[in-house]
Every structure is written in C-alpha cells, then in structure tokens.
Amino acid sequence: MEADAPGCGGEGGSPRGEECRAAPPGAVSNGSDAESGEELVELRVIWNKNKYDVKFRLDSTGADLKQKIHSLTGLPPAMQKVMFKGLLPEEKTLREIKVTNGAKIMVVGSTINDVLAVNTPKDAAQQEGKAEESKKEPLCRQKQHRKVLDKGKPDDVMPSIKGVQEHLPAVPLSGMYNKSGGKVRLTFKLEQDQLWIGTKGEKC
C-alpha cells in the first residue's frame, strides 16, 4: 500500500477531501531559496576563458550580480563590464531584464594584479637598463679617454673660474684634445648659430 503524500487524503489530509495530484516527474522550475523563499535562476558566468555555474536570486539587481562576480573572480565591480543582451544595467533586477535559466553572462575586465603584471616588465626593463649603465666603466677609466687624460693639461689651456658664468667668447677656445690626442680649438659663430671645430694647422 502506497503512503499518502503529506496533506493528501488519509489522516491529516485535506479537510475538504480534495483529490491530491503529485507534480509530474522531471518537472523543473527556476527553483527557490529554501530559507528566504526567493526564486533562483541558474546562470553561467564567463570571464577570461573561465566559466562559473551559479544560482542567483532573480529579484537581485545588476549591482548585486557584480558583487557575486567579484567573489568568484576577484574582479572589482568598478572594473567589470557585464554583458547580457547588451550592457547589464546595475539598477534593474534580473527578472526585469528577463534573465532565464541557463543564461550566459559575459564579463570583461582585468584584475588589479593583471594590470600590475603588465606594467612590471616595463619597469623591470628600465631598472635593468639603469643597472647596466651603472656597471659601465667610467669615462675617465676607458682606454680611449685615458689616453687623452694621460697627456696631461695642454700647454695653451685657458683658465676659468669655478661657478662663474661667462658669455661665449668671440675668439676661439684652445687647450683641448680630440680622441686621438691632437689639439683642437672651438670657434663659436654666433651670427650663424654654428660651432666650428678646428685642428692644428687649420684656420677657423
């Protein structure tokens, strides 16, 4: 003998003796939250090639859904673009925008860690470049410059006063060596905005 379903016939049955009809097997609804009695909808959230199957309250807003996505992905709501038949409105409920079971919710955005990871290689490359520069041998120790420095001061070097600024001279500046150790002089052609470099025996 089959037991009666609660509230159907027998003891404690319907006081009016109405016929009890069980729901047909396999019948599916959106479901509900057993504690709050709120209707739920099953969603598939897709972000960055990751898929998340979640049940969410149908009367929750788009802003609530963004908070849920944050808990799933770590993506802050402010950095999310949530798509369902266009950009998901934050102020409307899922029911209002007609979200149904099995709906696909597309999410676009990058986490703060992703953003930092993109910027870090560039910063690291700059630091490596600076490190390489600091490892370079100082000019005064490089062979090419050392050769000139070893010759000592030219005999016709022009004196100067440290910390004093002077106008560019109208006469050539002498007392300098080129990289080969030969004497050179500089002439500033102010009227032509030119700088002439002359070697010994040449006229500027």
Z-matrix of the N, CA and C atoms (Angstrom, degrees):
N
C 1 1.461
C 2 1.515 1 109.26
N 3 1.311 2 116.47 1 129.41
C 4 1.454 3 120.83 2 -178.00
C 5 1.515 4 109.83 3 -79.90
N 6 1.349 5 114.75 4 140.20
C 7 1.461 6 119.03 5 178.57
C 8 1.511 7 109.35 6 -76.61
N 9 1.343 8 114.38 7 143.59
C 10 1.461 9 118.52 8 178.07
C 11 1.504 10 110.28 9 -74.00
N 12 1.331 11 116.46 10 144.95
C 13 1.461 12 120.09 11 175.70
C 14 1.507 13 108.49 12 -67.66
N 15 1.319 14 118.53 13 147.84
C 16 1.463 15 120.96 14 -179.84
C 17 1.514 16 110.75 15 -53.22
N 18 1.345 17 113.97 16 132.17
C 19 1.455 18 119.05 17 178.09
C 20 1.512 19 113.72 18 81.39
N 21 1.346 20 117.75 19 5.72
C 22 1.463 21 120.56 20 -178.07
C 23 1.516 22 108.92 21 -120.16
N 24 1.311 23 120.16 22 106.39
C 25 1.454 24 123.67 23 175.63
C 26 1.505 25 112.33 24 62.57
N 27 1.302 26 118.48 25 -174.95
C 28 1.467 27 123.31 26 176.49
C 29 1.504 28 110.31 27 56.01
N 30 1.336 29 112.78 28 -160.46
C 31 1.452 30 117.89 29 -179.49
C 32 1.513 31 110.14 30 -68.52
N 33 1.313 32 116.68 31 137.74
C 34 1.463 33 120.61 32 179.35
C 35 1.502 34 111.97 33 73.37
N 36 1.346 35 117.65 34 10.83
C 37 1.445 36 121.07 35 -178.07
C 38 1.512 37 111.52 36 -75.71
N 39 1.312 38 114.38 37 -171.91
C 40 1.456 39 119.77 38 -179.35
C 41 1.513 40 109.77 39 -62.09
N 42 1.318 41 117.69 40 128.42
C 43 1.472 42 118.97 41 -179.13
C 44 1.507 43 112.58 42 -62.95
N 45 1.313 44 116.94 43 -23.51
C 46 1.467 45 119.96 44 -179.39
C 47 1.512 46 111.68 45 -91.90
N 48 1.369 47 115.19 46 -2.45
C 49 1.456 48 118.79 47 177.52
C 50 1.496 49 113.69 48 69.98
N 51 1.387 50 116.75 49 25.86
C 52 1.459 51 119.64 50 -179.86
C 53 1.516 52 110.32 51 -68.93
N 54 1.301 53 116.25 52 152.07
C 55 1.462 54 122.18 53 -178.96
C 56 1.513 55 109.99 54 -71.05
N 57 1.315 56 117.82 55 137.21
C 58 1.471 57 122.60 56 -179.05
C 59 1.515 58 109.32 57 -94.57
N 60 1.296 59 116.07 58 129.13
C 61 1.476 60 120.51 59 179.02
C 62 1.513 61 109.21 60 -120.65
N 63 1.320 62 116.99 61 119.49
C 64 1.476 63 121.71 62 179.89
C 65 1.520 64 108.96 63 -79.42
N 66 1.340 65 115.27 64 150.86
C 67 1.466 66 119.62 65 177.20
C 68 1.506 67 109.33 66 -65.98
N 69 1.310 68 119.09 67 137.26
C 70 1.465 69 120.92 68 -179.20
C 71 1.508 70 110.67 69 -60.86
N 72 1.342 71 118.42 70 142.52
C 73 1.471 72 120.94 71 179.47
C 74 1.520 73 110.83 72 -60.00
N 75 1.353 74 114.95 73 142.31
C 76 1.461 75 120.12 74 177.24
C 77 1.506 76 113.15 75 87.81
N 78 1.340 77 118.78 76 -2.95
C 79 1.469 78 119.84 77 178.42
C 80 1.517 79 108.90 78 -68.01
N 81 1.356 80 117.71 79 133.61
C 82 1.458 81 122.65 80 -175.58
C 83 1.522 82 109.75 81 -126.53
N 84 1.330 83 116.12 82 135.76
C 85 1.466 84 120.65 83 173.47
C 86 1.514 85 108.03 84 -123.91
N 87 1.312 86 116.79 85 -179.10
C 88 1.458 87 120.33 86 177.89
C 89 1.519 88 111.49 87 -63.34
N 90 1.305 89 116.64 88 -20.38
C 91 1.452 90 119.97 89 -178.11
C 92 1.512 91 109.83 90 87.84
N 93 1.336 92 115.72 91 174.08
C 94 1.458 93 119.14 92 179.33
C 95 1.504 94 109.56 93 -150.38
N 96 1.305 95 115.44 94 159.18
C 97 1.451 96 122.23 95 175.77
C 98 1.518 97 106.71 96 -78.82
N 99 1.343 98 116.73 97 117.38
C 100 1.455 99 121.14 98 -174.26
C 101 1.512 100 111.92 99 -60.33
N 102 1.320 101 116.96 100 -33.68
C 103 1.454 102 120.23 101 -176.09
C 104 1.526 103 111.72 102 -79.64
N 105 1.340 104 116.95 103 -46.98
C 106 1.461 105 119.66 104 -175.99
C 107 1.519 106 113.22 105 -95.30
N 108 1.332 107 116.99 106 -14.97
C 109 1.451 108 120.35 107 -178.04
C 110 1.509 109 113.45 108 75.57
N 111 1.367 110 118.01 109 10.97
C 112 1.460 111 121.33 110 -178.97
C 113 1.523 112 110.54 111 -83.14
N 114 1.296 113 116.14 112 145.92
C 115 1.459 114 121.98 113 -178.74
C 116 1.522 115 110.10 114 -75.57
N 117 1.318 116 116.28 115 136.94
C 118 1.462 117 122.15 116 -178.96
C 119 1.517 118 110.37 117 -110.62
N 120 1.322 119 115.38 118 156.58
C 121 1.454 120 121.71 119 176.17
C 122 1.532 121 107.77 120 -132.25
N 123 1.320 122 115.96 121 141.32
C 124 1.460 123 120.62 122 -179.85
C 125 1.525 124 109.51 123 -90.70
N 126 1.313 125 115.42 124 128.34
C 127 1.464 126 121.40 125 -177.35
C 128 1.518 127 110.50 126 -123.74
N 129 1.320 128 115.46 127 154.51
C 130 1.458 129 121.20 128 169.90
C 131 1.529 130 107.36 129 -118.18
N 132 1.328 131 115.15 130 110.66
C 133 1.457 132 121.41 131 -179.66
C 134 1.521 133 108.40 132 -92.83
N 135 1.324 134 117.23 133 126.07
C 136 1.465 135 122.38 134 -177.12
C 137 1.524 136 108.63 135 -117.97
N 138 1.310 137 115.76 136 120.01
C 139 1.475 138 121.26 137 179.75
C 140 1.522 139 109.78 138 -144.70
N 141 1.334 140 115.84 139 125.45
C 142 1.459 141 121.03 140 173.21
C 143 1.527 142 112.17 141 52.72
N 144 1.340 143 116.44 142 45.14
C 145 1.469 144 123.98 143 179.64
C 146 1.526 145 113.33 144 69.48
N 147 1.324 146 117.63 145 6.45
C 148 1.461 147 121.65 146 175.81
C 149 1.527 148 108.79 147 -102.92
N 150 1.333 149 116.20 148 144.64
C 151 1.461 150 120.97 149 -179.29
C 152 1.525 151 109.28 150 -123.45
N 153 1.316 152 115.40 151 134.49
C 154 1.459 153 121.54 152 -179.29
C 155 1.530 154 108.62 153 -127.48
N 156 1.338 155 116.99 154 123.05
C 157 1.452 156 121.70 155 175.89
C 158 1.527 157 108.34 156 -95.49
N 159 1.313 158 116.89 157 119.18
C 160 1.464 159 120.90 158 -176.19
C 161 1.524 160 110.28 159 -134.39
N 162 1.336 161 114.60 160 155.31
C 163 1.459 162 121.33 161 170.82
C 164 1.521 163 106.56 162 -107.35
N 165 1.333 164 115.47 163 132.56
C 166 1.458 165 118.98 164 -175.41
C 167 1.520 166 109.94 165 -138.63
N 168 1.327 167 115.71 166 150.95
C 169 1.462 168 120.61 167 -177.92
C 170 1.529 169 110.86 168 -66.51
N 171 1.298 170 115.86 169 130.95
C 172 1.457 171 121.32 170 -175.75
C 173 1.525 172 112.00 171 -68.32
N 174 1.340 173 116.57 172 -25.44
C 175 1.459 174 120.13 173 -179.23
C 176 1.527 175 112.46 174 -95.02
N 177 1.343 176 117.72 175 12.11
C 178 1.464 177 120.90 176 174.79
C 179 1.524 178 109.45 177 -82.50
N 180 1.315 179 115.53 178 156.04
C 181 1.464 180 120.31 179 -177.84
C 182 1.529 181 111.39 180 -88.79
N 183 1.332 182 114.69 181 171.63
C 184 1.467 183 119.66 182 175.48
C 185 1.518 184 111.64 183 -61.37
N 186 1.347 185 117.00 184 -34.62
C 187 1.465 186 120.76 185 178.08
C 188 1.523 187 110.38 186 -64.68
N 189 1.343 188 117.16 187 -38.44
C 190 1.470 189 121.06 188 177.56
C 191 1.527 190 110.17 189 -64.00
N 192 1.328 191 115.54 190 -40.05
C 193 1.464 192 119.76 191 179.79
C 194 1.526 193 110.74 192 -64.69
N 195 1.325 194 117.16 193 -36.58
C 196 1.466 195 120.46 194 177.92
C 197 1.530 196 110.88 195 -62.75
N 198 1.330 197 116.01 196 -37.78
C 199 1.465 198 119.44 197 177.19
C 200 1.530 199 110.46 198 -64.78
N 201 1.330 200 116.18 199 -38.81
C 202 1.464 201 120.37 200 177.66
C 203 1.525 202 110.56 201 -64.50
N 204 1.335 203 115.60 202 -42.31
C 205 1.468 204 120.04 203 178.57
C 206 1.526 205 110.44 204 -63.49
N 207 1.331 206 116.11 205 -36.36
C 208 1.470 207 120.38 206 176.82
C 209 1.522 208 110.62 207 -60.16
N 210 1.333 209 116.99 208 -42.69
C 211 1.467 210 120.41 209 -179.79
C 212 1.525 211 111.76 210 -67.92
N 213 1.325 212 117.07 211 -27.28
C 214 1.468 213 121.08 212 -179.70
C 215 1.528 214 112.37 213 -82.17
N 216 1.323 215 115.83 214 -41.41
C 217 1.465 216 120.36 215 -169.54
C 218 1.526 217 114.59 216 -110.83
N 219 1.338 218 116.92 217 -20.12
C 220 1.462 219 119.30 218 -174.22
C 221 1.521 220 112.05 219 82.86
N 222 1.328 221 116.12 220 5.57
C 223 1.464 222 121.27 221 -179.13
C 224 1.530 223 109.34 222 -86.03
N 225 1.341 224 118.94 223 116.00
C 226 1.471 225 120.77 224 -178.17
C 227 1.528 226 111.23 225 -59.17
N 228 1.334 227 117.94 226 142.59
C 229 1.474 228 121.07 227 -179.48
C 230 1.523 229 113.14 228 -53.39
N 231 1.321 230 117.15 229 -37.08
C 232 1.465 231 119.98 230 -177.99
C 233 1.526 232 112.09 231 -66.83
N 234 1.329 233 117.27 232 -19.87
C 235 1.463 234 121.31 233 -178.31
C 236 1.525 235 112.03 234 -103.64
N 237 1.341 236 116.40 235 10.06
C 238 1.464 237 121.18 236 -178.84
C 239 1.528 238 111.71 237 -98.30
N 240 1.325 239 114.93 238 140.77
C 241 1.461 240 121.66 239 165.16
C 242 1.526 241 105.29 240 -119.28
N 243 1.321 242 115.90 241 108.03
C 244 1.463 243 121.48 242 -176.06
C 245 1.524 244 108.54 243 -100.91
N 246 1.331 245 115.89 244 126.95
C 247 1.459 246 121.06 245 -173.83
C 248 1.537 247 110.73 246 -117.25
N 249 1.340 248 115.23 247 127.14
C 250 1.463 249 122.73 248 168.49
C 251 1.522 250 106.33 249 -149.38
N 252 1.301 251 116.14 250 104.44
C 253 1.468 252 121.41 251 -173.42
C 254 1.524 253 110.01 252 53.72
N 255 1.290 254 115.68 253 45.52
C 256 1.463 255 121.42 254 -174.72
C 257 1.519 256 109.16 255 109.41
N 258 1.326 257 116.55 256 -173.19
C 259 1.453 258 121.48 257 -178.87
C 260 1.528 259 109.61 258 -70.07
N 261 1.342 260 116.02 259 127.62
C 262 1.463 261 121.15 260 -176.81
C 263 1.532 262 110.76 261 -68.97
N 264 1.338 263 118.79 262 122.04
C 265 1.475 264 120.55 263 178.10
C 266 1.525 265 110.47 264 -72.55
N 267 1.323 266 117.21 265 132.75
C 268 1.461 267 121.14 266 -176.46
C 269 1.523 268 112.52 267 -72.67
N 270 1.338 269 117.68 268 -30.50
C 271 1.468 270 120.48 269 -172.32
C 272 1.527 271 112.67 270 -85.48
N 273 1.336 272 118.58 271 -16.48
C 274 1.466 273 121.22 272 -177.82
C 275 1.521 274 110.89 273 -93.13
N 276 1.330 275 115.66 274 154.35
C 277 1.464 276 120.63 275 178.21
C 278 1.530 277 109.92 276 -84.41
N 279 1.326 278 115.07 277 163.75
C 280 1.463 279 119.43 278 178.40
C 281 1.527 280 110.41 279 -64.98
N 282 1.321 281 115.79 280 -31.29
C 283 1.465 282 119.14 281 178.35
C 284 1.528 283 110.35 282 -66.03
N 285 1.340 284 115.83 283 -40.31
C 286 1.463 285 120.48 284 -177.33
C 287 1.523 286 112.40 285 -66.02
N 288 1.318 287 116.46 286 -32.54
C 289 1.464 288 118.25 287 -179.97
C 290 1.529 289 111.57 288 -96.38
N 291 1.372 290 113.89 289 11.68
C 292 1.464 291 121.09 290 171.61
C 293 1.538 292 113.21 291 63.36
N 294 1.320 293 116.01 292 46.58
C 295 1.464 294 120.75 293 173.32
C 296 1.518 295 107.87 294 -78.20
N 297 1.328 296 117.63 295 130.97
C 298 1.466 297 122.21 296 -178.56
C 299 1.516 298 110.44 297 -119.45
N 300 1.329 299 114.87 298 171.02
C 301 1.465 300 120.17 299 178.58
C 302 1.526 301 111.12 300 -55.60
N 303 1.320 302 115.71 301 137.26
C 304 1.459 303 120.76 302 177.46
C 305 1.512 304 113.71 303 82.23
N 306 1.333 305 118.12 304 5.22
C 307 1.467 306 121.06 305 -178.75
C 308 1.522 307 110.59 306 -64.16
N 309 1.326 308 115.92 307 142.53
C 310 1.460 309 121.64 308 177.90
C 311 1.525 310 109.53 309 -97.35
N 312 1.293 311 115.28 310 125.77
C 313 1.462 312 121.64 311 179.01
C 314 1.525 313 107.77 312 -110.05
N 315 1.322 314 117.19 313 115.49
C 316 1.452 315 122.19 314 -179.04
C 317 1.535 316 109.30 315 -92.41
N 318 1.322 317 115.47 316 133.62
C 319 1.466 318 120.64 317 -179.41
C 320 1.521 319 108.88 318 -123.01
N 321 1.335 320 116.35 319 131.58
C 322 1.460 321 122.64 320 177.59
C 323 1.520 322 108.23 321 -121.57
N 324 1.331 323 116.12 322 136.13
C 325 1.463 324 119.40 323 178.21
C 326 1.517 325 110.93 324 156.38
N 327 1.330 326 115.56 325 164.01
C 328 1.459 327 121.90 326 -179.91
C 329 1.520 328 110.05 327 -123.24
N 330 1.332 329 115.99 328 141.51
C 331 1.456 330 120.15 329 177.22
C 332 1.523 331 109.38 330 -74.09
N 333 1.327 332 116.00 331 165.76
C 334 1.464 333 120.61 332 178.59
C 335 1.524 334 109.92 333 -61.58
N 336 1.340 335 116.67 334 -37.61
C 337 1.472 336 120.00 335 179.33
C 338 1.518 337 111.47 336 -63.80
N 339 1.361 338 116.35 337 -36.89
C 340 1.468 339 119.95 338 178.04
C 341 1.524 340 110.78 339 -64.01
N 342 1.333 341 115.09 340 -41.77
C 343 1.465 342 119.84 341 -179.92
C 344 1.520 343 110.56 342 -63.99
N 345 1.328 344 116.05 343 -43.61
C 346 1.463 345 120.21 344 -179.94
C 347 1.526 346 110.88 345 -65.69
N 348 1.339 347 116.28 346 -35.98
C 349 1.465 348 119.91 347 -179.11
C 350 1.520 349 111.20 348 -65.30
N 351 1.339 350 116.60 349 -32.33
C 352 1.462 351 120.35 350 178.84
C 353 1.520 352 110.55 351 -70.80
N 354 1.331 353 117.43 352 -40.37
C 355 1.461 354 121.94 353 -176.92
C 356 1.522 355 113.06 354 -77.49
N 357 1.329 356 117.39 355 -27.52
C 358 1.462 357 120.88 356 -174.54
C 359 1.519 358 113.81 357 -61.23
N 360 1.362 359 120.11 358 -45.94
C 361 1.472 360 118.57 359 -179.16
C 362 1.518 361 112.88 360 -57.09
N 363 1.338 362 117.25 361 -37.96
C 364 1.457 363 120.34 362 -179.99
C 365 1.520 364 110.29 363 -64.64
N 366 1.344 365 115.96 364 -45.79
C 367 1.463 366 120.20 365 179.21
C 368 1.520 367 110.76 366 -63.09
N 369 1.344 368 115.38 367 -40.43
C 370 1.462 369 119.57 368 -179.33
C 371 1.524 370 110.56 369 -64.79
N 372 1.339 371 116.38 370 -39.15
C 373 1.468 372 119.93 371 179.61
C 374 1.525 373 110.79 372 -64.78
N 375 1.330 374 116.15 373 -38.42
C 376 1.465 375 119.43 374 178.69
C 377 1.520 376 110.87 375 -65.44
N 378 1.339 377 115.51 376 -40.90
C 379 1.457 378 119.12 377 179.69
C 380 1.524 379 110.87 378 -66.73
N 381 1.343 380 115.93 379 -38.22
C 382 1.467 381 119.35 380 178.32
C 383 1.524 382 110.13 381 -64.37
N 384 1.352 383 115.65 382 -39.66
C 385 1.463 384 119.73 383 178.63
C 386 1.519 385 111.09 384 -61.98
N 387 1.344 386 115.97 385 -42.27
C 388 1.461 387 119.35 386 178.37
C 389 1.523 388 111.02 387 -65.38
N 390 1.336 389 115.78 388 -37.78
C 391 1.460 390 119.87 389 179.25
C 392 1.521 391 110.66 390 -63.94
N 393 1.350 392 115.72 391 -39.85
C 394 1.463 393 119.37 392 179.19
C 395 1.522 394 110.67 393 -64.81
N 396 1.348 395 115.11 394 -39.76
C 397 1.462 396 118.59 395 179.30
C 398 1.522 397 111.38 396 -64.04
N 399 1.342 398 115.46 397 -38.51
C 400 1.458 399 118.75 398 -178.78
C 401 1.531 400 111.35 399 -69.48
N 402 1.353 401 115.98 400 -24.28
C 403 1.461 402 119.62 401 179.64
C 404 1.528 403 112.01 402 -79.67
N 405 1.338 404 116.83 403 -17.05
C 406 1.456 405 119.75 404 -177.96
C 407 1.525 406 110.18 405 -63.44
N 408 1.299 407 115.21 406 145.92
C 409 1.463 408 120.62 407 178.95
C 410 1.526 409 109.96 408 -68.64
N 411 1.332 410 118.66 409 133.72
C 412 1.467 411 120.85 410 179.06
C 413 1.525 412 111.34 411 -54.76
N 414 1.345 413 115.78 412 150.01
C 415 1.464 414 120.66 413 -178.91
C 416 1.528 415 111.84 414 -54.86
N 417 1.334 416 116.24 415 -39.78
C 418 1.467 417 119.04 416 -176.02
C 419 1.519 418 112.74 417 -66.43
N 420 1.342 419 117.05 418 -15.34
C 421 1.464 420 119.97 419 -179.91
C 422 1.521 421 112.83 420 -104.39
N 423 1.327 422 116.39 421 -10.67
C 424 1.453 423 118.93 422 179.18
C 425 1.530 424 109.83 423 -70.65
N 426 1.309 425 115.32 424 144.10
C 427 1.463 426 121.28 425 -172.08
C 428 1.523 427 112.65 426 -55.43
N 429 1.312 428 116.90 427 -44.93
C 430 1.468 429 121.15 428 -176.54
C 431 1.524 430 111.21 429 -62.34
N 432 1.327 431 116.35 430 -42.35
C 433 1.462 432 120.00 431 -179.32
C 434 1.525 433 111.14 432 -79.62
N 435 1.320 434 115.55 433 -32.13
C 436 1.468 435 119.74 434 179.51
C 437 1.526 436 110.73 435 -61.46
N 438 1.331 437 114.73 436 -36.00
C 439 1.467 438 120.35 437 -179.81
C 440 1.527 439 111.08 438 -60.94
N 441 1.345 440 115.82 439 -39.96
C 442 1.462 441 120.32 440 179.73
C 443 1.525 442 110.50 441 -73.09
N 444 1.347 443 116.09 442 -42.95
C 445 1.459 444 119.84 443 -178.26
C 446 1.527 445 111.98 444 -63.81
N 447 1.322 446 116.85 445 -33.75
C 448 1.466 447 120.91 446 -178.84
C 449 1.525 448 112.33 447 -67.00
N 450 1.325 449 116.95 448 -19.79
C 451 1.463 450 120.09 449 178.68
C 452 1.530 451 111.53 450 -72.61
N 453 1.345 452 114.93 451 -15.95
C 454 1.454 453 118.60 452 -179.01
C 455 1.514 454 111.84 453 80.85
N 456 1.344 455 117.49 454 -176.48
C 457 1.455 456 121.68 455 -179.49
C 458 1.521 457 110.86 456 -70.65
N 459 1.316 458 117.27 457 138.06
C 460 1.470 459 119.61 458 174.98
C 461 1.527 460 109.79 459 -62.19
N 462 1.341 461 116.51 460 149.47
C 463 1.463 462 120.03 461 -177.59
C 464 1.523 463 112.76 462 -69.70
N 465 1.321 464 117.17 463 -19.77
C 466 1.460 465 119.81 464 -179.31
C 467 1.533 466 112.67 465 -106.20
N 468 1.351 467 116.37 466 22.44
C 469 1.454 468 119.86 467 -178.70
C 470 1.529 469 110.22 468 -61.65
N 471 1.323 470 116.15 469 141.39
C 472 1.458 471 120.35 470 -177.53
C 473 1.536 472 109.46 471 -92.09
N 474 1.328 473 117.40 472 133.61
C 475 1.474 474 120.11 473 -179.24
C 476 1.523 475 111.06 474 -72.17
N 477 1.314 476 114.55 475 157.60
C 478 1.470 477 120.15 476 177.11
C 479 1.524 478 108.21 477 -148.42
N 480 1.318 479 116.15 478 165.32
C 481 1.456 480 121.78 479 178.81
C 482 1.527 481 108.40 480 -113.99
N 483 1.332 482 114.95 481 124.42
C 484 1.459 483 119.95 482 -177.47
C 485 1.527 484 110.85 483 -62.81
N 486 1.325 485 115.09 484 134.39
C 487 1.455 486 120.95 485 176.44
C 488 1.508 487 114.89 486 83.93
N 489 1.318 488 116.95 487 -1.09
C 490 1.460 489 120.37 488 -179.68
C 491 1.526 490 109.40 489 -103.94
N 492 1.327 491 117.01 490 129.12
C 493 1.455 492 121.42 491 178.55
C 494 1.521 493 109.94 492 -96.27
N 495 1.310 494 114.54 493 132.94
C 496 1.466 495 119.84 494 -179.66
C 497 1.516 496 109.42 495 -125.90
N 498 1.321 497 115.94 496 157.71
C 499 1.462 498 120.79 497 176.01
C 500 1.523 499 109.45 498 -70.46
N 501 1.328 500 115.71 499 155.72
C 502 1.455 501 119.34 500 176.24
C 503 1.534 502 108.91 501 -61.14
N 504 1.324 503 115.42 502 132.66
C 505 1.469 504 118.18 503 -175.84
C 506 1.530 505 112.47 504 -72.64
N 507 1.330 506 114.51 505 152.86
C 508 1.468 507 119.80 506 176.89
C 509 1.520 508 111.23 507 -83.20
N 510 1.346 509 116.20 508 -15.19
C 511 1.474 510 120.66 509 179.38
C 512 1.523 511 108.53 510 -102.56
N 513 1.341 512 117.88 511 157.34
C 514 1.471 513 120.53 512 -179.78
C 515 1.526 514 111.72 513 -62.25
N 516 1.362 515 115.17 514 146.18
C 517 1.463 516 121.24 515 173.80
C 518 1.518 517 107.97 516 -91.00
N 519 1.313 518 116.06 517 126.83
C 520 1.473 519 120.72 518 179.73
C 521 1.524 520 109.31 519 -114.64
N 522 1.321 521 115.83 520 -170.75
C 523 1.457 522 120.39 521 178.19
C 524 1.509 523 113.44 522 77.97
N 525 1.354 524 117.91 523 34.95
C 526 1.467 525 121.63 524 178.89
C 527 1.528 526 109.87 525 -132.60
N 528 1.340 527 114.88 526 152.93
C 529 1.462 528 121.66 527 176.61
C 530 1.528 529 109.23 528 -113.51
N 531 1.331 530 115.42 529 149.87
C 532 1.458 531 119.04 530 170.44
C 533 1.529 532 108.87 531 -90.61
N 534 1.340 533 118.37 532 -176.46
C 535 1.456 534 120.92 533 -174.90
C 536 1.525 535 113.17 534 -65.37
N 537 1.323 536 116.30 535 -18.52
C 538 1.471 537 119.62 536 178.49
C 539 1.527 538 111.97 537 -90.78
N 540 1.334 539 116.19 538 -3.29
C 541 1.454 540 119.36 539 -179.05
C 542 1.513 541 113.37 540 91.24
N 543 1.323 542 117.65 541 3.18
C 544 1.466 543 120.71 542 178.67
C 545 1.519 544 110.54 543 -84.04
N 546 1.337 545 116.34 544 150.61
C 547 1.455 546 120.72 545 -178.88
C 548 1.521 547 110.90 546 -73.59
N 549 1.331 548 114.38 547 139.94
C 550 1.470 549 120.12 548 176.36
C 551 1.522 550 108.60 549 -135.22
N 552 1.317 551 114.65 550 161.24
C 553 1.452 552 120.04 551 173.75
C 554 1.526 553 108.72 552 -138.08
N 555 1.327 554 114.63 553 151.81
C 556 1.455 555 121.19 554 -178.01
C 557 1.518 556 109.30 555 -111.16
N 558 1.319 557 115.99 556 136.16
C 559 1.455 558 121.09 557 176.06
C 560 1.524 559 108.41 558 -124.86
N 561 1.320 560 116.06 559 125.70
C 562 1.458 561 121.38 560 179.90
C 563 1.525 562 109.37 561 -95.22
N 564 1.317 563 115.52 562 114.73
C 565 1.457 564 122.33 563 177.45
C 566 1.532 565 107.79 564 -95.70
N 567 1.331 566 115.47 565 83.52
C 568 1.455 567 120.28 566 -172.70
C 569 1.522 568 112.77 567 -63.18
N 570 1.311 569 116.50 568 -37.30
C 571 1.458 570 118.72 569 -177.94
C 572 1.526 571 112.22 570 -67.96
N 573 1.344 572 116.46 571 -19.45
C 574 1.466 573 120.92 572 -179.30
C 575 1.528 574 112.00 573 -111.38
N 576 1.338 575 116.36 574 1.80
C 577 1.476 576 121.12 575 -175.60
C 578 1.521 577 110.71 576 52.48
N 579 1.327 578 116.52 577 48.31
C 580 1.458 579 121.68 578 -178.21
C 581 1.520 580 110.69 579 -129.30
N 582 1.337 581 114.25 580 154.13
C 583 1.464 582 121.74 581 173.49
C 584 1.524 583 107.65 582 -122.83
N 585 1.318 584 116.50 583 120.78
C 586 1.462 585 121.36 584 -179.53
C 587 1.520 586 109.57 585 -102.52
N 588 1.318 587 114.87 586 136.24
C 589 1.462 588 120.88 587 175.49
C 590 1.517 589 108.35 588 -112.77
N 591 1.301 590 115.74 589 121.50
C 592 1.463 591 119.64 590 -178.45
C 593 1.527 592 111.15 591 -119.85
N 594 1.323 593 115.84 592 145.40
C 595 1.465 594 120.44 593 176.47
C 596 1.520 595 108.83 594 -104.30
N 597 1.295 596 114.76 595 173.03
C 598 1.463 597 120.24 596 -177.97
C 599 1.519 598 110.14 597 -57.62
N 600 1.314 599 115.92 598 133.26
C 601 1.442 600 120.85 599 179.07
C 602 1.514 601 113.47 600 91.90
N 603 1.358 602 116.75 601 -12.26
C 604 1.463 603 119.24 602 178.86
C 605 1.518 604 109.25 603 -98.89
N 606 1.294 605 116.39 604 149.17
C 607 1.459 606 121.62 605 176.91
C 608 1.510 607 109.16 606 -101.36
N 609 1.321 608 114.25 607 136.90
C 610 1.465 609 118.97 608 -179.90
C 611 1.516 610 109.30 609 -93.58
